[in-house]
C-alpha cells in the first residue's frame, strides 16, 4: 500500500513472473494435495479462488537476496517496506497484495502463520529462507474462513522443500555495472537426507546475506533535493550556519521579523536563509546483514501418524541513515550575554527585544527566546540501526483416521526480539542546558559536566568536547510473540450424502484454532520524553498488549453434477468461521463465510467464482499505541508567506483570520516560513475501542487449457472493506479547515480543532508544535477491483530445445478510500500524492520468455508499469514532476549447467539502465518519496548484474 494509506489503513527484480496454469493443472492431476485457500485435502481438491504461483526456478533466475525483492514486481503486488525505504524503515521487509496494506496480506509458510515482527502485525519476509522455497502461491480475495483474521486482500503461501536430499551450495555476487556499488552477496548451504527407507526426511539450511547501502549522494539525480512545486533546489530550514527567529518584545523593533541567518564573516544576522541539503548521506538503498538457519523434519510412523517439525531462525540487521541532527526549529532560552553571540548579532537581538545598551554585553543574563535552526554537521549523520532476531518452531502430527478422513494438528510459537539503536541524534535537554552559558568554559547549570555550546559560528565551530556533551545514543527493545494451536479434520461424508448426478460425495473440513499475540516495547528514558531526542519527534513510551482469538470453522465441497453433457464438473463450495476476539476489557464475536463453486463444461475449460466475507482484527499497535508525534510531508503550508496578510488577519471569513485563529502568531502573518524539509509534525495513536474490520470479496473467472502446453486464466476481483480501521490524512484535515471547498465560511470547525501549530512561530515544526491529530476509528471504507490475466505456453523442438513463454497482467479498475464519513472519497488509481502515497498504476504486467537448449538457458523478463500523475490531476506541482510516463524495464538471465554438479548463472536487471523518474522530494509521503523519486517503485540504483554458482552433490 502507498505510504499515506499505510498510515491511514494501518536493486534487482524477478525475471520470472506469475505463471498460473502449470500449478493449477498439477493440482487437478495430483492424488493428494494441499491447496492454498482450503483445509480440504482430499484427492482432486482444487481452489475456486484465483491462485497463481511463482516457481523456485523463476526466483532462482533473478538471483534475489530477499523475498520482498522479487515479490514487489509481481502484477498483483504493490511495493511495501523494503530496501528503498529509508525514512520510515522499521527494520523489516514487508509485502502487500492489491495495495491494501501488509497487515491485510496474510503470509504463510507451508500453510501456517509466521510471527509478525512489529506491533503493526506485519511479517518480515527477510525471515523466509529463499534457499528452500519450492513455490509461492498467491491467492486473491478473502480467506478468513480458512485462515482466520488478516486474510483480507489475499494470502501469500511459501511452500518449502520438505524432502530435499544431498548437498546444495549456492552463492551469488552482484553490483551495479556503472558505479560498481550497492554490492550484494548471498551464500546458502542446504543439506538433506532421507530416513528409514524414505519414511522420513531432515533438511538443514544455513545462509548468509550482506547488502551494501547506497546513499543519495552517490547518484547525480538525487544528490540535491528538489522542490516539487518549483523544481528548484531546496533543503531543510535546519541549516548551518544557524538560522534564528526571535519574537519582538513590546517595545522592540521589526528589523528581525521572520527568519535570519548568522553570517560568520561579519557576525551579523542576514537574509535570505540558505537551506541545508540533507540528501547526500541519506540512503537510496538500505543495507542488510542477515544470518539464517532453517531445519525441517518429518517422519511417518504409519499411515495414521506422521510427525513433523519446523525451526526457523533469522538474525537480520538493517540500518537507516538521515542527515545530521540539529535543533529543528525548537525555541531556547539563551542569555543575551552568551559569549558565542557575535557582537553585531547581539546588537540586532537587543534592538528586537528592546534590551538596553547596558545589558547588551557579554555575560549579561537577560534571557532571549530564540527559535534556532542549527544543523550539527560536526556530529555526522544520524544512524538508526535495527537488529532483529526471529525464532519460530512448529511441531505437529498428521495422518489418516479412517474411511478417507485425515487430520492435522500442530502447535506453533514464534518470537521476534528487535533492538533499535539510534546514534548521533543529540539531547534536547543538554542543548537547552549548554546554551544557557555566560562564559566559554562553564554553563549556568554545571550539572552532568555541561560544556557551553556554540551555535553561532560556521560549520566546525562546535568542538569535540561540546559534541561529547550533547550527543545521545538511545535504545528501544521490542518483542512480539505469537502462539497458535490448531487442529483440522478433513474427509468425505460417503455416498449417502452424495448428489445422484455426481460421482463424488460431499467433502468436509472441520477446524479449531486458538491464537494469542502479545507484544511490548521497552525504551530508555530519553525516548519517553517528547522532543528529548533531537530530530525524533516520535516518543515511544513503554507499552504492552495482548489479544486472543478462539475460532472454529467448517468447509464443504459439494459435487452437484459430473460427467454429463456440457457439465464435466459442477461443484459448490461453502464455508463458515466463528471468531471470538478478546483483549483487555473488550471482546467481540463475529463470523466469516464463503460460498462459490466451479463449472467445467468440458475438460479444458473451467469457470470459477467465490464470494467471501473476510475480517481483520486490530493489531497491538492499533489497540494500544499511546498518542505520540511523528512526521508527514507537506509541500506548502496554507498559511505560509504572502498567502495571508496582516490587514485581513482580523476580518472574519478570511484565510488570514483563520490562520491566526489556528495558531499563527500575529507577528508572523505574512512571513510564516514553509514546512522545514517539507515535513510537518503529526500525532497518532491507538484506540482500545476498535473492533474488527470487515470485507466482502468477489472473484469470478476461468481457466482454459486448449492444448496440453497452453493455458490461460482470467479472473475479476472486487474487494470492499467496511468498518475499516483508518485515520484521516493530513490532506483531509488541512483541506477541511483551510479550503473553501470544504469550509466555505473559513470559520473554526472540527478539522481546525485537529491542528496544533508551534506556539512560538506558528509552523508545524519544532517541539512546541503538536502537529495534526490523525485519530484511528472503525469509520473507514476502502474498495478495489480489477482483472488478472495469465498465460503460459511451452514449445518443444527436436533440435532447438524448448521455449517457455509466460505473461502476467493486472488491470486495476477501481481503488478508492474514505478514512472517515467526513472525508472525501479519494480516488488513488493512477495517481501519487501525500494523501495517496506512492504511484498506483492502472496496469502492470510481466512477460517472460526462456529458451533452454541442452545445458544452456537464456531468458528475458519485460516489466511494465502504466503512467501515473499527481493527485488530484497534475495541477498543483511543477508540470514536469506532475506526471510519470509509462515505464518499461527489461531484465535478462542466462545459466549454464557445466556438469551435473555445477551450475553457473548471470542475471542483469534494468538492462537499459533506465533512470528513475524525477519528481522532486515534496510530492509524496515521507517514506515513499525520497531522493527526488519513489525508490521502492522505480529502479533508483541502475543497471545491476549478478553472478552466481551452484554446486550440488
N, C-alpha and C positions, 0 to 999 in steps of 0.2 A: 504494500500500500504506500501511497505517497506520504511524504513526511507529515504534512498537516493532518491528513486523515488518520495516520497512526496515532497522533496525539488526540484527535477527536474521537476516534473509534478504537480507543485502546485496543595483469590483465589478460587472461585467455578465456575464450568461450568455447562451449562444446561444439565439436564438429558434427556430432550426432544430433538427433532430434527425436521428437516423439514419433514412434513407429507403433501404430495401434494394432494392425491386423495380425502379425505373427503371434504375439502373445495371446490375443483373443482366440485365434484359431487353435492354438495349443491348449487353451483352457477347454475348448469343446471336445478335443480328442483325448484328453487325459482321463484315466480311470478314476483317480482320486486327486482332488485339488484343494488348495487353499486359495480362495479368491478374495481379493481386496473388496470390501463393501458388504460382506456377509459372513456369518458364522456357520452357515450351512456348508458341510464338507463332503456331502455325498457325491457319488460318481456323476459326472456330466454337469456339475454345477457351473453356471456362468453368471456374469454380472449383467443386470439390466440397467445399471448406471454406467455412464460413459467412463471407460477406463483406458488409459493409454500408458505405454511403457517405454522406458529407456533401458537399453541393454548394457551389460558390462562392456561389450566391445565398443559401443558408441562412446561411452565415458572414457575408455582407455585411449581411444584415438585422439582425444583432445588433450590428454595428459594434465588434467587439472590437479591442483593441490588441495582443493576443498570442494565439498558438495555444493555450496552456495554458488560457486563459480560457474558450474555448468547449468545449474537449475534455473538461475535468473533469466537465462536467454531462451528458455522454452516458451512456446507461444502462449501457454496457459498461465505463465508466471509473470509476476511483476517484481522488479528488484526491491529487496528489503535492506536490512542492515548487512553490510559486507565491507570488503577492503576499501571501497570507495567512500565509506562513511568515516569521517574524522571527528568533527564536532557533533557529538551525538552517538558515537560508538560506545557500546556498553560491554565490549569485550567478547562479543559472540558474533556469529553469522546466522541470520535467520532467512526463512523462505516464506513466500507469500503467493498463494493461488488467487487469481482473479482480482488482485488489488484490494482485497477486503481486510488485509492485515494478517501478520504472522500468528496472532492469537486466535484467529478464526480458521487457520490451516492446521489440521491435526497431523502430527509427524509420528510415524510408527516405525519400529524395526521388527521385522518378522511378525507383523500384526499386533505388536504390543507397544504401549506408550513409552516414550523416552522422557526422562525427567526434565522439566523446564530449568533454564539456567538463571532466570531472574524472576523478580516478583510480578512481572507482567505476564507470566505464563508462557513465554516464547521458548522454543527449543534451540539450543546452539548446535547447528549442523556440523560444526568442527569436531563434535564428538562422534560422528558417524564414520566408521572405518571404510574409507574408499577401497582399500585393497580387497575387501571381502564382498563387495556389492555384486550380486548376480543379476539383479534388475531392480528398477524403480517403477512402481505403479503410481499413477496419478488418477484419482477418482474425483470427478466433478459432481458437486451437489452435496446436500446434507447427508450425513451418515451417523446421526446421533442415535438412531435405533440400534445400530451395530456397535458403535464405539463409545457412545456417551457424549458428554459435552465437548465443545470446541470444534467438532467437525461440521462447520457451517458452510464454508466455501468449498470444502473438499478434504481429501485425505491424500497424504504422500506416504507410501509404504515402501521402505527399503528392505528388500529381501537379501539376506546374506547367504553365502555359500556354506552350507552346513555339512557338506560331505566332501570336503577337499582332501586330496591325498598327494603326498610328495612335498617338494620344496619349491617355493617361488620367491625369487629375489628380484625386485623391480626398483629401478632408480631413475630419476629424471633431473634435468638441469635446464633452466630457462632464463632468458634475459631479452631486453629489447634489442632490436637489430641496429639501431642508430646510435643510441647513447650507451648501450651495454649496461643499463642499470635495471632496477627493480628485479634483481636476481631472485630465483626461487629454486629450492632443492627439496626433493622428496625421495625417501627410500623406505621400502616396506619389505619385510621378511615374513613369509607365511609358511607354516609347517603343519601338515595334517596327515593323519593315518587312520585306517580302519581298525576296528577291534572285533575280536571273536567272530571270525568269518563274516565280516561286514554287518554284524548285528549292531555295531556302534561306530562312532567316529568322534575324533577330537581334533580341533583346529586351534592353533595359536598363531596370532599375527601381531607383530610389533612394527611400529613405524615412527619415523622422524621427519618432520617437515619444517623448513625455515623459509621465510619470505622477507626480503629486504624492503623497508619502506621507501617510498618515493615522495619527495617534497614538491610543492608547487613552484618553488624557486628553481627547480631543475627543468621546467618547461617554460618556454618563452611566452606562451599564450596564457600562462597562469601566474607569472611572477609578480604582476601588478594587478591589484583589484580594480575592476571597472564598475562604474555606476551604471545600473541597468536603465536608468531614466535618461541620462545624458551621454553615456558612452565614454565619459572622461575618467581618467584615473582618479581613484578615491581611496579612502582608507579610514582609519579609526581616529576618533577625536582624542583618544588616549595616546598621546604622542610624545615626542622628545625633540627639542626642549619642551618643557611643560607648558600647558595651556591653563589659563585661570579665568574664573568667573567670580566676581566679588559683588555682593549686593550693596547698593548705595545706602548709606545711613541717612538719617533725616535731614542732615544739612550738608551732605556730601555732593560732589559734582556728578554729572552724567558722562564724564570723559571715558570711563572704563565700562560703559554699558556693553553687554554681550560678552564674547569670549576673546581673550587676548593671550598672546604667546610671548614668553620671555625671549629676548634677543641676547644671547650670551656675550656678543661683542660689545654692545652698548650698555647692557644691563637694564634696558627699558622693556616695557610690555608693548608689543606691536601687533598689528593686524596686516594681512589675514593670517589665520592659523594654518600651518602646514600639517595636513593629516598624515598619519603613520600607515605605511604599507605593511599590513600584517600577513600577507600571503606567503612570502618566501619560506619560512620554517614549517608552514602547515602541510600536513600530509595530503598528497593526492591518493596514495595507496598506503594503507597501514601495513605494518609488518605482522608476522606470525611466527611463533616458535612453538611447535606442537609435538608432543610425545604421546603415542597411543599404544595400548596393549589390549587385545581382544582375545577371549577364549570362548570357544563354543564346544559343547559336547552333547552327545545323545547316545543312549544305549537301550536296545529293545530286549527286555527280558522275555517277553512272549507277546502274543497278539493282543493281550489285554493291558499290558503295562510297558510303556516306553518312557524312560526318564530323560529329561533334557535340562541343560543349564547353559546360561549365557552370562559372561562377565565382560563389562566394558569399562575401560579406564582411559581417561584423556586428561592430559595437562596441557593447557594452551595459554600462551602469553601473547597478549595483543596490546599494542601501545598506540595512543593518540598524542598528537603534539599540536599545541596552539602557540601563537606569537607570545612574546614576553608578557609577563603580568604587569600590572600598573594600578593606579588609583581609581581608574574607571569612573570618573565624574563624582566621586564622593566629596563631601564637604568636611573640611577640617578646621579646627580652631588653632590658628597659627599666630604667635605673638608678632606684632609689628617690628619688634626688635630681634627677630630671628637672625642670627649672624650671616646666614647664607643668602638673605634677600639682597640683591644689588641695590646700591644707593638710589639709582634713578627709579627703579621699580618701587622702592619704598616710598618715594615722594608721590608717585602716582596713586599708590594704595592709600596713603594718608589723605590725599585730596578726595578720593572716592568715599572714604569713611569719616571725613571731617575730623581727623586726628590732628591736634595742634602740633606745631613745629617742635615744641619742647619734648613732646613724647615720640616724635617721629625719628627715633635714633636707635641704633643697635643696642640691644639689651633691655629695651622697654617692654614690659609685659602686657601691654594693651592687646587684647585678642581681636583678630580679624577673621571672620568666617570666609574661608576660601574654598570654592569648588575647584579641585585640582585634577587635571588630566595629565599624569606623568607616566610614561612607559619606562619600566625598569629594564632597559636593554642590557644593562650590566649583569643582570641575573641569568640571562639566557632563556630559551623557550620554556614554556610550561609543559611538563610531561604528565600524562595521565596513563598509568600502566595497570592493566588488568591481568591477574594471574588466577586462572580458573582450574579447579580440579573436579572432574566428573567421575563418579563411580556408580555403576548400576549393575545389579545382578538379578537375573530372572531364573527361577527354578520351577519345574513343573512336571506333571505326569499326563500322559495321554495314551489312548488306546481304544480298542473295540470293546463294547459291552456285550451286545448280543443282537441278532436279527437286524444287521445293518445299522446299528446305533454305535456312536463313538463319543468319547468325552475328551475334554482338555481342561486341566485345572492348573493354575500357576499362581505364584506369588512373586511380586517384583518390588524391589526397593532401589530407588535412585537418589543420589545426593550430589549437589553441586556446592562447593565452597569456593567463593571468589574473594580475593583481596584486591582492593582498588587503592592504589598509591598515587598521590599527587606530589610532584616535586617542583620546586621553584615557583610556587604560587604566591607566597607572601602573606603576612599577617596584618590585617586591618588595624587591630588594636595596637600593634607595635609601631605602625606608621603614625597613628594618632599620637602615641607617646613620643616618638622620635622627632616629630615636627614641633612639638612644644618644647623648644630649647631657646635659651638666651645667650649661649656661648657655644663654641665649636667642640667642646670636649665633654659636656655633660647635659643631661636633659633636666627639665624642671622636676620630673619624676624619675629618679635614677634607678628604679627597680629593674630587676632582670638584666642588669648590665647595659642599660639603654645607651645607644650611640646616636647622637643627633644626625638627622637625615637631610641631605642637600638635594632638594628637588628644583632648585633654581638655576642650575647650570646646564651645560650641554651634555651630550652623551659621554659617559665616562666620569662624570663628576661625582657619582656615588661610589664610595670607596669599598673595598672588600670588607672592612670592619662594619660599615653601615649595612651592607648586604647581609652579612652574617647575623645581624640583629633582626632584620625584618623577614628574612627567608623563612619559609614554612613548608614542612612536609607533613602530609596527612595520610591517615589510614582508615579505610572502611572495610569491614568484613561482612559479607553477605552469604546467607546459607538458604538453600531450598532443598526440601526433602519430599519425595513422593512415594507413597506406599499403595500398591494396587494388588488386590486379591480377586481372582475371577475364576469361574468355572462355567463351562458350556457343555451342552449335550445336544447332539445332532443325529437325526436318523429319519427313517421312513415309517409312516404310520400303517403301512400294509395295504393290501389290495381292497380290503373292506371300505377303506376311505379314499378310494381312487375314483376318478371320473370314468364312466363307462366308455368314453371316447378317447382315453389316454392310456398309454402303455405303462406309465409310471404312477405310483401312488404319491400322496402328499408327503413332502419332506418338511421336517420341523426342526428348529433350533431354539433351545432354551438357554438363557444365560443369567448368571448372577454376578454382580461386581460391586466391590467396595473400593473407594479411592479416598485417600487422605493426602492433602497437600499442606505443608507447614513451611513458613518462610520467615526470615528475620534479617535485620541489618543491625550492626553494631559499629559505631564510628567514634573516633576520638573527639574530644570536646570542641575543637576548632570547627569541625564540620556541623556541629549542632547549634552554632551561634550564627544568626543571619548576618551575612556580609563579612564575617571574620576572615574567610579565605578570599583573598583578592582575586577578582576575575571569576569567582564561582558564586553566582547568585543563589544557587540551589542549596539550601540547607538539607541535611539528612539526619533528622532526629532518629534515634533508635526506634525501631518498630518491629512488631511481630504479629503474625496472624495465622490462622489455620481454618480450613474448611473441609467438610466431608461430604461425600456423595455415596448414597446407597441405592443400587439400581437393580431392576430385573427386566428382562427383555424376552420377547418372543418373535420369531420369524417363521414365515411359512412360504414355501414354494409349491403352488398348486397347479399341476399339469391338468389342463382342461381338455385339449384335443391334440392328437398326434397322428402322423402318417395318414392323413386324409387329403383328398384333392384340395389344392391351394392352402392346405394347413399342414405343413410339415410339423410345426410345433406351435402350440398356443398355451402359454403359461401365465399364471397370475402370481404376483409376489406381494406379500403383506408383512407388516411388522409393527410392533409397539414396544416402547420402553417407558417404564415409570421411574422417575428420579426423585429422591428425597435429598435436598441440598440443605446443609446447615452450617452455620458459623456462629460466632459468639453473639447470642441474643437474637438471632434471626434464623428462620427456616422457611423453605419453600418446597412445595411438591408440585411436580408438573410432568407432563407426558410428551413423548415424541412418537411420531408414527410415519409410516410409509406405505404406499400402495403403487403398484405398477405391474408391468409384465412385458412379454415379448410375443411376437408373432412372426413365424418364418413360413411364408407361403411356399417357398421352395428351399432346398438345402443351401443354396448360395446366397440367399437374401434373408436377413433377419432385421425386423423392426423392433425397437425397444423404447420404453418410456417409464419414467418414475416421477411421482410426486411425494415430497417428504417434508415433514416438519422437523427442523433441527433446532437445537438450543445451545447456548453457551453460558456457563455460569461465570459470574465475575471472578477475576483473579485476585490474588492477595493485594496487589498494588491498588487495584481499583476499589477494593474494600477498605484498606487500612492505611494507605499513604496519607501522612499529615499534609495539610495545605502548606506548600512551600514554593519559593520562587524558582523560575527557570528562564530560558530565553526563547524568543521568536524573532523572525525577520520583519522589518518594516522599512520600506524604501523612503517613504515620505510621511512625516507626521502631519495630520490635517491642520495642526495649529502652527506649523513652523514658518519662520521667515515672514515675508510680506503677505502671506495668506490671510493674516489678521492685522488689525490696526488699533492703535491707542484710541483713535477718535470714536471707533464703534464699540469699544470694549464695555460700555455701559448701556448700549442700546439693545433692548430685548429683541429676540428673534434673529440676531446676527451671529455668525460663526465666532466673531471676536468675543462677544459676550459669553457664548457657551464655552469657549476655551478658557476664559477667565473663571467661570463657574466650576469647571472641571479641574482646576488646579494650576493654570498658567499664571504666574505672578504678574501683577500689573506692569512691573518694570521690564519684564521680558517680552511683553506683547509687541510684536513686530520684529523681534530679533531672536526668537526662540530657535536654537540650533536643531538640525535634524537628528535622527537617531544615530548614536555612535556606532560605527561599523555596520550601520543598517540593522542593528539589533535592539530589541526592547525587552524589558522585564515583563514576565507574566507570572501568575500564580495559579497553581493547580493542586489537586489533592484527591484523596479517596472519599468514598461515600458508603458507609456501612449499611445504608438502607437499600442499596442496589439489589435488584433481582435479576434473574436470568433474562437474556435477550432471546428472541425467537425469530426463526427464519423459515420461510416456505420456499422450497426449491423445486423447480420443474425441469426435467430433461426429456427430450424426445429425439430419436434419431434412428439411423440404420447402419448395419454392417453388410457390405456387399462383396462377395468374392466370385467374380465372373469367371476367373481362371485360377488354377491351383497356386500360381505365384503372383497373383494380383489381388489386392484387397483395397477397399475404400470404406471409410467411415465418415459420416456426417452427423453431428449432434447439435441441437439447440438447447441452451440452458438459460434459466432465469432464476435469480436469487433475490428475494425480498426479505429484508431484515426489519422487524418491528421491535419496539421497546429496546432499541439499540443503546448500549452503554456508550455515551458520547458527551462531548462538551462543545460549546460554540467556538468557532475560530476567532482569532484576533480581528480578522477582517469583518466578520459578522458584528462584533461588538463595536468596533470603531465606526463602521458604516451606520450601525443602528443608532449611534449617538450623534455623529457629525455630518451625516449625509442627509440632505433634504428629501431624498427618495424614501428614506425610512423614518425621518424625524422632520416633517415639513415645517414645524414651528421652531425648530432648533432650540427646544426647551429641555431641561433636565428630564431624563426618563430612566427606565430600568437599565438600559445599556450603559448610560453615562455613570450609573451607580457602580458599575464594574470596573471603572477606570481609576487608577491611582497614580498620579504623577509625582515627580520629585518635588518635595515641599520647598526646596531651595530655588531651583531654576525651571521647574515646570516640564522637564523632559521625562522620558520613560527610562532613564539610565541612572545609575548610582544606587547606593544602598538606601537612600531616602525614598526611592521610587518603588512603591508596591507593585506597580505594573497593572496588567489587565487580568482580571479574575476569570478563569475558564473552569466552571464547575461541572462535575460529572453528574449525569442523570440517566434514567431509562427512557428519555423522551425522544431519542433519535430514530431516524429511519434511513435506510440505505437500500439501493437497488442496483443490480447489474444484470445484463443479459447479453447473449451473443451466440455465435455459431463457431464450432470447431469442425475442421475437415482434415482428414489424414489419409494419405495414400502410401502404399508400399508395393514395389514391383521388382522382381528379380528376373534377369535374363542369363541363362546358361548357354555357353557355346562350347563346342568341342575343342577348339584350338586357342581361343582368345580369353578363356577364363569366364568369370561371371561379373555381372554388373548389377549392383543393388541401388535402386532409386527409391527415395522416400521423401515425403514432404508433410509438414505440419502447418496448419493455417488457423489463425484465430481472428474473427471479426467481432469486435465488441459493438453492440448496438445501443447500449444504454449504460451509463454509470452516473448515478446521482446520489446525493445525500442531503439530509436535513438534520442537523445536530439537535435542534430544539424546534418546537412548533412555531416559535417566534422568529426563527431564522428563515432565510430564503432556501428554496430547494436548489442546490448548487449543482450544475452540470459540469463535470470534470472530464468528460470524454473528449479527447483530442486537445486537452489544454494542460498548462502548467501555471502555477502561481503560488503565492504564500498560502492561500486557502486550500488549493488543490494539491500542492506539493509538486513532486517530480512529474515529468511528462507521462501522460497516459495515452498511448497511441490507439487509434481505432483499429488498426490492422497490424498484425505481427506474424511473420512466417519464417520457417527454416526449411531449406531444401538441400538435401544431401545426396550425393552420388559417390559410390565407392566401386572401383574396379579392382578385382582380385584375379591375378594370374600366377599360378604356381606359388612360389614363396613370397611374391610381392603383392602389395596392395597400395592403391593411390586413391585419394578421395578429396572432395571439397565440400564445404558447407557454406551456403549462401543464407545470410541472415538479413531480414528486412524489418524496419520499423517505419510506419507511416508518419507523415508530417504532423506537427502539433503547433499550437500557438498559445500565447499568453492569455490567460483567462482574465476578463470576460470576452475578449475578441481582438487582442493585439493592439489596443488603443492607448494603454496607459504607460507604455515604456518605449524606449528607442525602437523605431521600426525594425532595424537590423537585428535587434535582440528579441523582438516580439513574436518571431516565427522561426521554427526549425523545420527545414525541409526533410523529406523522407530520407532515411539513412539505409545504405546497403553496406554490409560487411561480407567479405569472402575470406574464409579460412581454408587451409589445405593441410593434408596429412599424408604421410607415407610410412610404410612398415615393410621390413624385410625379415622373414624367418630364415636366418642364416643357416641354422640347422635345428634339429628337434629341440635342442636345449637352449638356443639363443635367439632372441628376437630384438631387432633394433628398430627404433621409431623416431620420426621427426614430425613436428606439427608447427605450423605458422599461423598465428591469428592476426586478423586485420592485415592481410597481405598488401593491400594498397596503402597502408599506413595513413588511413583517413583520420584527420584530426577531429576531435570532439567539437560540437557546436559551441560557439562563444555567445553567451547571453548576459554577461556581467554577473555580479555576485549578490544582487539585491532583488532578484525576480522570483525566487522560490523560498523554500523553508531553510532554516539554519543548517540542517544536517543533510539536505539533498542538493542544495545549490552552493557549490564550493569551487574555488579556482576558476571562476567565470563560466562554469558549465555544470552539468549533472554527472559527476564521475561514476556513479553507480549505474547509470542508464546508458551512457555512451563511453567509448574507449578513450580514456584520457591519458593512457600510458603510451600507446603507439604500437607499431608492429612488434610482435613478440614471437620468438622462436624457442621451442623446447625440444631437447634431445633426450631420448630415453632408451633404456636397455632392460630386458627381462631375461633372467637365467632360470631355467626350470630343470629339475631332476628329481 
